[in-house]
């Protein structure tokens, strides 16, 4: 409830009451609040790596609170110190956090990593100022320069038309991360 209320307040401040709440132009506008990832890769902390359920939940919660690469690197160092070398699933989990951060910057609200493809769903609101940003221009340029490995198109969804981008030959979470880093 609090999250929905906060989003409504931000929207009102940005639209109907923007004259009353001037924004700091030095702070980049956030067009995507949260990114969801749907994948068939195993991105998790295996129970044979961290035995206690409560400890795994604590690690997931802590991971969800991280916002910078430095914090993520410290987190990774701490779990290696406590539990030993990280398995592939944990490495993929950490990379999925990095993917979420990049996706947020690139205006992608949802990422699907399945069947050797990565599909990114852009900001739902087609009238959003996001589509005039440098980040969107970079995406367009990337698509133009890489027509054999990605395509951008509109798709009819339950919520109406959505702009999405599809990358092919995604055989690992690290591959998806590297592609988004190139954009």
N, C-alpha and C positions, 0 to 999 in steps of 0.2 A: 504494500500500500504506500509506504513512504517513498519508494522508488518512483512509482507512478505519479504521486503528488509532486515530487521534486522535478520530474520531467515536464509536468504541466506548468509549473511555475517558471521554469527556464524558457519554455516555449512562449508563454505570455510576455515575459520580459523581452524576448527577442522580437516579437511581432507586435502585438497590440500596444504594449507599453514601452517600446524601445526609446521614446523621447524622455521618459522618466528615469530610465536605467541605462545611461550611456555605457558602452562597453570599452574596455581597455584594448585598444587596437594592437598593442604589443603582444598580447596573449592570443595565440592561434585559436580560432573557433573550433570547437569539437562537434563534428557532424555525426559521429557515431558514438553512442554511449557505451554499448556493449557488443562484443563480437561472439557469435556462437560457432563452434566447430563441430561438424558431424563427420565422423571418419570410420573407416573399417580398420585403421591401424590401431595397435594397442598402445594407447597413451595413458599410462597409469603407473602407480607404485605397486608392484607385485607383492603379494603377501609373503612370498618366500624371501623378499628383500627386506621388508619391514613387517615383522610378525604381528605386532599389536595393532588391532583395528583402530584404537583411539589415537595411537601415534600417527598412523597413516592419515586419519582425518585431520589431525593437527597440522601435518605437513601440507595437505591440500589447502587448508584454510590459510596457512602462512603464504603458500604459493599464490593464492588468489589475491593477496594483499600487495604483492610486489608490483612496482611500477617502473623500475629502471633496470637496465642491463647490469649495473653494478650490484644492485640488490639480488638479482637472479644469480650472478656469479658467486656472491657470498653464500647464498642459499645452497647452491650446488656444492661448494667447498664444504659446507657444514654437513651435508648428508653423506658426502664421500668420507669425511672424518668419522662420522658416527656409524655408518652402515657398510662402508667399503665401496669398491668400484661400482659405478652405477650401471645397471643393465640397460639394454636398448630401449625398453618401454619407458624408463625414467628419462633417458636422454630425449626421446621423442616427446614426452610430456613437457620438458623444459623448452624444447623447440616450439611446441604448440603455443606456449605462452608468448614466445617471440613472434610467432605468426599472428597471434591476436593483436599484439601491439602494432605490427606493420599494417595489418588489415584495417585497423582503426584509423591510422594515418591516411591510408589509401581510400577510405570511404566505403569499406566493405563491411556490411553488417552480419554476413553469414558466409562461412567457408565450408564447402563440402569436399572432403578428401576421400574419394572412393573410386574404384575401378580404374586406377592409374590416371585419374583426372583430378584437377583442383578447380572447383567452380566457386567463384566469388560473387555474391549478390551485393550490388551497390545500394547506396542510400535509397530508402523506399520512396521518399517524397521527390518526385521528378521536378518539382519547382524549387528544390533546395539550392541555396547558393553554392553548395559543394561542387556542383557541375561547372562552376566558373573558376575553380581553384587550380593552383599549380599542381596539386596532387593528381587531380583528374586529367589534366593536360599531360602529365608524365605517363599515366596509364594509356591514354590514347596514342601517344608517341611509341610506347612499348609495343602495343598491338600492331601498329603500322609497321614497325621495324622487325617484328617476329611473327609474320602471318602463318608460318608453318607449325608454330608451337602454341599459339593462342588465338582466340577469337572472342569478339565482343558482340553481344546481340541482346535483343529484348525478348522476354518470355512472358506469356500470360500466366499469372499465378492467381491464387484465391484472393489476394489483395490487389489485383489489377496487374498492369504491365510492370515488369521489373527489368532493369538493365543488369546483365550479368557478364562475367568474363570467365572463359574456360581455358585452362592450361592443360596440355596433354603430356604424356610420358612422366607422370608423377609416381615414381616407384617407392618413395620414402618420404617421411616427414621432413628430413633434411633437404631433400630436393625442392619441396614446396617452399621451404624457408629461403633457400638460395634464390629462387625465382623472384619471390617478393622483394628480397633485398636488392635485386638488379633493377627493379622498377624504380 
